[in-house]
Amino acid sequence: MFIKRLYLPVLILLGILCGCRGEELVLNYNAADISTVEGEHTMLAGFAARNDLSTDLHLPLNTHCLVVGKGTDKVCIISNDLMEISPDLSLEWRKEIAEKSGLPLDRIFMHCIHTHSAPRNGGWRAEPGGSNYSHKERLHRVLVENAVKTITDEAAFRPFKMQVGKAQTSINGNRCEKTGPVDRDVYVVRFLEKSGAPVVSVVNLACHPVCMGPKSLLVSSDYPGVYSKILREAWGGDVFQLTGAAGNMDPAEGPKMAEYAEECGRCLADSLLKVKFEAVRPDGEFKVVNDTVGLPFRIAEVTPEAVEAHAAELIEKWGGELSLNWSWNEDVEGWKNLILSRFAEGKVRNTLDFTMGAVNINGILFYFTQGEPFCEYQMEARKHFPGRTVIFAGYTNGQNSYLPSAHAYEYRKGYEYEIDQMHVYIKAPYPLSDKMPEVYSRAIEKTITNAL
């Protein structure tokens, strides 16, 4: 009788343990090379002042894919050593990954680290016959194949444990104000085998990868490639970056050449090698949420008449100052004609729609947003969730706009492009309102809260 009484609880306990094991968090990770190849010369992205094609490879470019799952639910986090992928192209490639892998579209987050030394994948240069066409075609194939393989290779998934760490850096600074807001925090989340062997470490900080300026013609992942190589050798496993709210964050000394990327990368690696990592409690939390926020323009309703009047205002205000170097007047006329043509197609909205999402993995929060938010949003989000590690990643699911902070709207000097001119180049129908920061901040807080 005693044996029977003991046997039943043991069976129940074994059932519980087996059930928990079946719902254990698991991961798979792969990276693939998306660099230019020998003899391939491309137009690099990011600097209007750069007119010549690339000459050589400084550091490799990779697409990284981390897939975490629990039961039948998975999330796919892709980080590319690229400047940007347009919202339309990002959506197209994410849909292809979803169709080939069976993973829902809203479970795929496609990030770019924003290096200005990677080939452009949009515009006429990336069309058939253009200097970047071959690279774009190869990039497309390799990126999608790497993601699909990582999502679908069930035998490669394994349980993992996590560590988090935090450091400070001096490599970044406010690019518009010498004494303006700066976020010097650097976060690292490490994913390890249950044995302790490193799989991949994710580094998150707010700093444009533009150590290599417009005079540089080298293909490179910039400072992230430098520190990643050092940390891979020191820690084991792979390393990739999620670039944070870097809209107003540049390297402290501004764009230079490859030597400065090496200097900043080594400096950041030195800081990270001193980090004392803390183990993350494996509580099994796993949640993915998505949202869209409509960011307000300066006027409640965008009309053809308003666009016509605004174009005239832009030319009157900056035509003489900018037109010689930027073809400003032509750019404004082109913007006006494009927006007016969209009215006939019913494609002009009264808000700028931004997608965002959050992923909760064992209580560590990964927040993803389109565009280039200023660093204040990142600092504010972390204050809203004390005691939580919040990884803040911009440049995700399509690059489409700077998001100036409330401080920038108040200060204004130095932020003219982001506040008053940017919409011409991103083809938005009107400038964003100074009420935008409040709307965007609330959306960030809501999205992260929903992931808890």
C-alpha positions as CSV (number, residue, x, y, z in Angstrom):
1,M,0.0,0.0,0.0
2,F,2.8,2.4,0.9
3,I,4.5,1.7,-2.4
4,K,1.3,2.5,-4.3
5,R,0.9,5.7,-2.4
6,L,4.4,6.7,-3.2
7,Y,4.2,5.6,-6.8
8,L,1.3,8.0,-7.7
9,P,3.0,11.2,-6.6
10,V,6.1,10.2,-8.5
11,L,4.1,9.6,-11.6
12,I,2.5,13.0,-11.3
13,L,5.8,14.7,-10.7
14,L,7.4,13.0,-13.7
15,G,4.4,14.1,-15.8
16,I,4.8,17.7,-14.7
17,L,8.6,17.6,-15.4
18,C,8.1,16.1,-18.9
19,G,5.4,18.6,-19.6
20,C,7.6,21.5,-18.6
21,R,10.5,20.1,-20.7
22,G,8.2,20.0,-23.7
23,E,7.5,23.8,-23.2
24,E,11.1,24.7,-22.5
25,L,12.5,27.7,-24.3
26,V,14.8,26.6,-27.2
27,L,16.9,28.5,-29.8
28,N,18.6,28.1,-33.1
29,Y,21.1,30.5,-34.6
30,N,22.9,30.9,-37.9
31,A,24.9,33.7,-39.7
32,A,25.8,34.0,-43.3
33,D,28.1,36.3,-45.3
34,I,26.5,39.1,-47.3
35,S,29.7,40.9,-48.2
36,T,30.7,42.1,-51.7
37,V,32.9,39.7,-53.6
38,E,36.3,40.2,-55.2
39,G,36.0,42.6,-58.2
40,E,32.5,43.8,-57.2
41,H,32.3,47.6,-56.7
42,T,29.1,49.1,-55.4
43,M,27.7,52.5,-54.4
44,L,27.7,52.6,-50.6
45,A,24.8,53.8,-48.6
46,G,24.2,56.7,-46.3
47,F,26.3,59.7,-47.4
48,A,25.1,62.0,-50.2
49,A,28.6,63.4,-50.5
50,R,30.0,60.0,-51.5
51,N,30.1,59.8,-55.3
52,D,32.5,56.9,-56.2
53,L,32.0,53.2,-56.0
54,S,33.6,51.0,-53.3
55,T,37.2,49.9,-53.8
56,D,37.7,47.0,-51.3
57,L,36.5,45.1,-48.3
58,H,37.5,46.3,-44.8
59,L,35.3,44.1,-42.7
60,P,32.8,41.4,-43.7
61,L,29.1,42.0,-43.7
62,N,26.8,39.3,-42.3
63,T,23.1,38.5,-41.8
64,H,22.5,37.1,-38.3
65,C,19.4,35.1,-37.4
66,L,18.4,34.1,-33.9
67,V,15.2,32.1,-33.5
68,V,13.7,31.5,-30.0
69,G,10.7,29.2,-29.5
70,K,8.5,27.8,-26.9
71,G,6.2,24.9,-27.9
72,T,4.9,25.7,-31.4
73,D,5.5,29.5,-31.0
74,K,8.7,31.1,-32.3
75,V,10.1,34.5,-32.9
76,C,12.8,35.3,-35.5
77,I,15.2,38.2,-34.9
78,I,17.4,39.1,-37.9
79,S,20.2,41.6,-37.7
80,N,21.9,42.7,-40.9
81,D,25.2,44.5,-41.3
82,L,23.5,47.0,-43.7
83,M,22.5,50.6,-43.5
84,E,18.8,50.1,-44.2
85,I,16.2,48.1,-46.0
86,S,13.1,50.1,-47.1
87,P,9.8,49.4,-45.4
88,D,8.4,48.0,-48.7
89,L,11.4,45.7,-49.4
90,S,11.6,44.6,-45.7
91,L,7.9,43.6,-45.9
92,E,8.5,41.8,-49.2
93,W,11.4,39.8,-47.8
94,R,9.7,39.1,-44.5
95,K,6.6,37.8,-46.3
96,E,8.9,35.5,-48.3
97,I,10.5,34.1,-45.2
98,A,7.0,33.7,-43.6
99,E,5.7,31.8,-46.7
100,K,8.7,29.5,-46.9
101,S,9.1,28.8,-43.2
102,G,5.4,28.8,-42.0
103,L,6.3,31.4,-39.3
104,P,3.7,34.2,-39.1
105,L,4.8,37.5,-40.5
106,D,4.4,39.3,-37.2
107,R,7.0,36.9,-35.6
108,I,9.7,38.1,-37.9
109,F,11.8,41.2,-37.0
110,M,14.3,42.4,-39.6
111,H,16.9,44.8,-38.2
112,C,19.8,46.7,-39.9
113,I,22.7,48.0,-37.8
114,H,22.8,51.1,-40.0
115,T,26.5,51.0,-41.1
116,H,27.0,53.7,-43.8
117,S,29.7,51.5,-45.4
118,A,27.4,48.8,-46.8
119,P,26.0,48.7,-50.4
120,R,22.7,50.4,-51.2
121,N,19.9,47.9,-51.9
122,G,17.4,50.4,-53.3
123,G,17.3,53.0,-56.1
124,W,18.5,52.7,-59.7
125,R,21.9,51.4,-58.6
126,A,20.2,48.2,-57.4
127,E,18.2,47.7,-60.6
128,P,19.3,45.4,-63.5
129,G,22.5,46.8,-65.0
130,G,23.3,48.9,-61.9
131,S,26.5,48.6,-59.9
132,N,24.6,47.1,-56.9
133,Y,22.3,44.8,-58.7
134,S,24.3,41.6,-58.3
135,H,24.9,42.3,-54.6
136,K,21.3,43.0,-53.9
137,E,20.2,39.7,-55.6
138,R,22.8,37.7,-53.6
139,L,21.8,39.6,-50.4
140,H,18.2,38.7,-51.0
141,R,18.9,35.0,-51.6
142,V,21.3,34.6,-48.7
143,L,19.3,36.5,-46.1
144,V,16.1,34.6,-46.9
145,E,17.8,31.2,-47.0
146,N,19.6,31.8,-43.8
147,A,16.4,32.8,-42.0
148,V,14.3,30.0,-43.4
149,K,16.9,27.4,-42.5
150,T,17.2,28.7,-39.0
151,I,13.4,28.7,-38.4
152,T,12.7,25.3,-39.9
153,D,15.7,23.1,-38.8
154,E,13.9,21.6,-35.8
155,A,16.8,19.2,-35.1
156,A,19.1,22.2,-34.5
157,F,17.0,23.8,-31.7
158,R,18.3,23.3,-28.2
159,P,17.6,24.6,-24.7
160,F,19.6,27.5,-23.5
161,K,20.4,29.8,-20.7
162,M,21.0,33.6,-20.7
163,Q,23.2,36.2,-19.1
164,V,23.0,40.0,-19.1
165,G,25.6,42.7,-18.6
166,K,25.9,46.4,-18.8
167,A,28.8,48.7,-19.6
168,Q,29.5,52.3,-20.3
169,T,31.1,53.7,-23.4
170,S,32.8,56.9,-24.4
171,I,32.7,56.3,-28.2
172,N,29.4,58.1,-28.8
173,G,28.2,61.7,-28.6
174,N,25.3,63.9,-29.6
175,R,25.8,64.8,-33.2
176,C,23.9,68.1,-33.1
177,E,24.7,69.5,-29.7
178,K,28.1,69.4,-27.9
179,T,26.3,69.2,-24.6
180,G,23.1,67.6,-25.8
181,P,21.5,64.3,-24.6
182,V,23.8,61.2,-24.8
183,D,23.1,57.6,-23.8
184,R,26.4,55.9,-22.9
185,D,24.8,52.7,-21.7
186,V,25.7,49.5,-23.5
187,Y,23.8,46.3,-22.8
188,V,24.7,42.7,-23.7
189,V,22.5,39.6,-23.7
190,R,24.3,36.3,-24.0
191,F,22.6,33.1,-25.1
192,L,24.5,30.0,-24.0
193,E,24.1,26.2,-24.3
194,K,23.0,24.5,-21.1
195,S,26.6,23.4,-20.8
196,G,27.7,27.0,-20.7
197,A,29.1,27.1,-24.2
198,P,28.3,30.5,-25.8
199,V,26.0,30.5,-28.9
200,V,25.6,34.2,-29.5
201,S,25.9,37.5,-27.7
202,V,23.7,40.5,-28.6
203,V,25.2,44.0,-28.0
204,N,22.8,47.0,-27.9
205,L,23.9,50.7,-27.9
206,A,22.9,54.0,-29.5
207,C,25.6,55.1,-31.9
208,H,25.6,55.5,-35.7
209,P,28.1,53.1,-37.3
210,V,29.6,56.0,-39.3
211,C,33.2,56.1,-38.1
212,M,34.0,55.7,-41.8
213,G,32.7,58.8,-43.4
214,P,32.0,59.8,-47.0
215,K,35.6,59.8,-48.1
216,S,35.9,56.1,-47.2
217,L,35.2,53.7,-50.1
218,L,35.7,50.5,-48.1
219,V,32.8,48.1,-47.5
220,S,32.6,47.5,-43.8
221,S,30.4,46.8,-40.8
222,D,32.3,49.7,-39.2
223,Y,33.0,49.7,-35.4
224,P,30.5,46.8,-34.7
225,G,32.6,44.6,-36.9
226,V,35.8,45.5,-35.0
227,Y,34.5,44.8,-31.5
228,S,32.5,41.7,-32.7
229,K,35.7,40.1,-33.9
230,I,37.5,40.8,-30.6
231,L,34.6,39.5,-28.5
232,R,34.2,36.4,-30.5
233,E,37.8,35.5,-29.9
234,A,37.5,36.3,-26.2
235,W,34.0,34.9,-25.4
236,G,33.4,32.3,-28.0
237,G,30.2,32.0,-30.0
238,D,29.1,34.7,-32.4
239,V,28.4,38.4,-31.6
240,F,26.0,40.8,-33.4
241,Q,24.6,44.3,-32.8
242,L,21.2,45.7,-32.4
243,T,21.6,49.4,-32.9
244,G,19.6,51.4,-30.4
245,A,18.0,54.9,-30.5
246,A,20.8,56.4,-32.5
247,G,19.0,59.1,-34.4
248,N,21.1,61.8,-32.6
249,M,24.1,59.6,-31.7
250,D,27.3,59.6,-33.7
251,P,30.8,58.5,-32.9
252,A,32.2,61.2,-30.6
253,E,34.7,62.6,-33.2
254,G,32.3,62.3,-36.1
255,P,32.9,60.4,-39.4
256,K,36.5,59.8,-40.4
257,M,38.2,56.8,-42.0
258,A,38.7,53.1,-41.3
259,E,41.3,53.8,-38.6
260,Y,38.7,55.5,-36.5
261,A,36.4,52.5,-36.8
262,E,39.2,50.3,-35.5
263,E,39.8,52.7,-32.6
264,C,36.2,52.9,-31.6
265,G,35.7,49.2,-31.9
266,R,38.7,48.4,-29.7
267,C,37.6,50.9,-27.2
268,L,34.1,49.4,-26.9
269,A,35.5,45.9,-26.8
270,D,37.7,46.9,-23.9
271,S,34.7,48.1,-22.0
272,L,32.6,45.0,-22.7
273,L,35.4,42.6,-21.7
274,K,35.2,44.1,-18.2
275,V,31.5,43.3,-17.8
276,K,30.5,41.0,-15.0
277,F,27.5,39.0,-16.4
278,E,24.5,38.0,-14.3
279,A,22.6,34.9,-14.9
280,V,19.0,35.3,-16.1
281,R,16.4,33.4,-14.1
282,P,14.9,30.8,-16.6
283,D,11.3,31.5,-15.7
284,G,10.0,30.5,-19.2
285,E,8.5,33.9,-20.0
286,F,7.9,34.1,-23.7
287,K,5.7,36.6,-25.4
288,V,5.6,38.5,-28.7
289,V,3.5,41.6,-29.4
290,N,3.2,44.0,-32.3
291,D,1.6,47.4,-32.7
292,T,1.2,50.3,-35.1
293,V,1.2,53.9,-34.1
294,G,-0.1,56.8,-36.2
295,L,2.3,59.7,-35.7
296,P,0.7,63.1,-36.2
297,F,1.7,65.6,-38.8
298,R,1.6,69.4,-38.2
299,I,-1.8,69.7,-39.7
300,A,-4.8,67.5,-39.0
301,E,-5.7,66.9,-42.6
302,V,-3.2,66.8,-45.5
303,T,-4.7,68.2,-48.6
304,P,-3.3,68.9,-52.1
305,E,-3.6,72.7,-51.3
306,A,-1.6,72.2,-48.2
307,V,1.1,70.3,-50.0
308,E,1.3,73.0,-52.7
309,A,1.6,75.8,-50.1
310,H,4.2,73.9,-48.0
311,A,6.4,73.3,-51.1
312,A,6.4,77.0,-51.8
313,E,7.3,77.7,-48.2
314,L,10.2,75.2,-48.2
315,I,11.7,76.7,-51.4
316,E,11.3,80.3,-50.0
317,K,12.9,79.4,-46.7
318,W,15.9,77.2,-47.8
319,G,16.1,77.5,-51.6
320,G,19.0,79.9,-51.7
321,E,20.9,78.3,-48.8
322,L,20.6,74.6,-49.9
323,S,19.9,74.5,-53.6
324,L,23.5,74.8,-54.7
325,N,24.7,71.8,-52.9
326,W,21.5,69.7,-52.4
327,S,19.4,70.6,-55.5
328,W,16.9,71.6,-52.9
329,N,14.4,73.3,-55.1
330,E,14.4,70.3,-57.5
331,D,14.0,67.9,-54.6
332,V,11.1,69.8,-53.2
333,E,9.4,70.0,-56.6
334,G,9.9,66.2,-57.0
335,W,8.5,65.6,-53.5
336,K,5.4,67.8,-54.2
337,N,4.6,66.1,-57.5
338,L,5.0,62.7,-56.0
339,I,2.7,63.4,-53.1
340,L,0.1,65.1,-55.3
341,S,0.1,62.0,-57.5
342,R,-0.7,59.9,-54.5
343,F,-3.9,61.8,-53.8
344,A,-5.4,60.4,-57.0
345,E,-4.5,56.9,-55.8
346,G,-5.9,57.4,-52.3
347,K,-2.5,56.8,-50.7
348,V,-2.1,59.9,-48.6
349,R,-2.9,59.4,-44.9
350,N,-3.1,62.0,-42.2
351,T,-0.6,60.2,-40.0
352,L,2.8,58.6,-40.5
353,D,2.2,54.9,-39.5
354,F,5.1,53.3,-37.6
355,T,5.3,49.6,-36.7
356,M,6.8,48.4,-33.5
357,G,7.0,45.3,-31.4
358,A,8.3,43.7,-28.3
359,V,9.6,40.3,-27.4
360,N,9.9,38.9,-23.8
361,I,12.4,36.2,-23.4
362,N,12.8,35.0,-19.8
363,G,11.9,38.5,-18.7
364,I,14.4,40.2,-20.9
365,L,12.6,42.7,-23.1
366,F,13.6,43.3,-26.7
367,Y,11.8,46.4,-28.2
368,F,11.8,46.9,-32.0
369,T,10.8,50.0,-33.9
370,Q,11.0,51.4,-37.4
371,G,13.0,54.5,-38.1
372,E,15.7,56.4,-36.2
373,P,14.4,57.5,-32.8
374,F,16.5,59.9,-30.7
375,C,18.3,58.5,-27.7
376,E,15.9,60.1,-25.2
377,Y,13.2,57.6,-26.1
378,Q,15.6,54.8,-25.2
379,M,16.5,56.3,-21.9
380,E,12.9,57.1,-21.1
381,A,11.7,53.6,-21.9
382,R,14.3,52.1,-19.5
383,K,13.2,54.5,-16.7
384,H,9.6,53.3,-17.2
385,F,10.6,49.7,-16.5
386,P,13.1,49.7,-13.6
387,G,14.5,46.4,-12.7
388,R,14.0,45.2,-16.3
389,T,16.6,44.8,-19.0
390,V,15.2,46.6,-22.1
391,I,17.1,46.1,-25.3
392,F,16.0,49.0,-27.6
393,A,16.4,48.4,-31.3
394,G,15.6,51.0,-34.0
395,Y,16.0,50.4,-37.8
396,T,13.7,47.4,-37.7
397,N,11.2,46.3,-40.4
398,G,12.1,49.2,-42.6
399,Q,13.9,52.5,-42.2
400,N,11.5,55.4,-42.8
401,S,12.0,58.5,-40.6
402,Y,14.0,60.2,-37.9
403,L,12.0,60.6,-34.7
404,P,13.2,63.8,-33.0
405,S,12.7,64.1,-29.2
406,A,10.7,66.7,-27.4
407,H,14.0,68.3,-26.5
408,A,15.0,68.6,-30.2
409,Y,11.7,70.3,-31.1
410,E,12.3,72.8,-28.3
411,Y,16.0,73.3,-29.0
412,R,15.6,73.2,-32.8
413,K,19.0,74.7,-33.8
414,G,21.0,71.9,-35.5
415,Y,17.9,69.7,-35.9
416,E,16.5,71.5,-38.9
417,Y,16.9,68.5,-41.2
418,E,15.2,66.1,-38.8
419,I,12.4,68.5,-38.0
420,D,11.7,70.6,-41.1
421,Q,13.3,68.9,-44.2
422,M,13.5,65.1,-43.7
423,H,9.9,64.5,-45.0
424,V,11.0,65.6,-48.5
425,Y,13.5,62.7,-48.7
426,I,11.5,60.0,-47.0
427,K,8.5,61.0,-49.2
428,A,6.2,61.6,-46.3
429,P,3.3,64.0,-47.1
430,Y,4.0,66.5,-44.4
431,P,6.4,67.2,-41.5
432,L,5.8,65.6,-38.2
433,S,4.1,67.6,-35.4
434,D,5.9,68.7,-32.2
435,K,3.2,66.6,-30.5
436,M,4.7,63.5,-32.1
437,P,7.2,62.7,-29.2
438,E,4.4,62.4,-26.7
439,V,2.4,60.1,-29.0
440,Y,5.5,57.9,-29.8
441,S,6.6,57.7,-26.1
442,R,3.1,56.4,-25.1
443,A,3.2,53.8,-27.8
444,I,6.6,52.6,-26.7
445,E,5.4,52.2,-23.1
446,K,2.2,50.5,-24.2
447,T,4.0,48.0,-26.5
448,I,6.6,47.0,-23.9
449,T,3.9,46.7,-21.2
450,N,1.9,44.4,-23.4
451,A,4.9,42.1,-23.6
452,L,5.1,41.6,-19.8
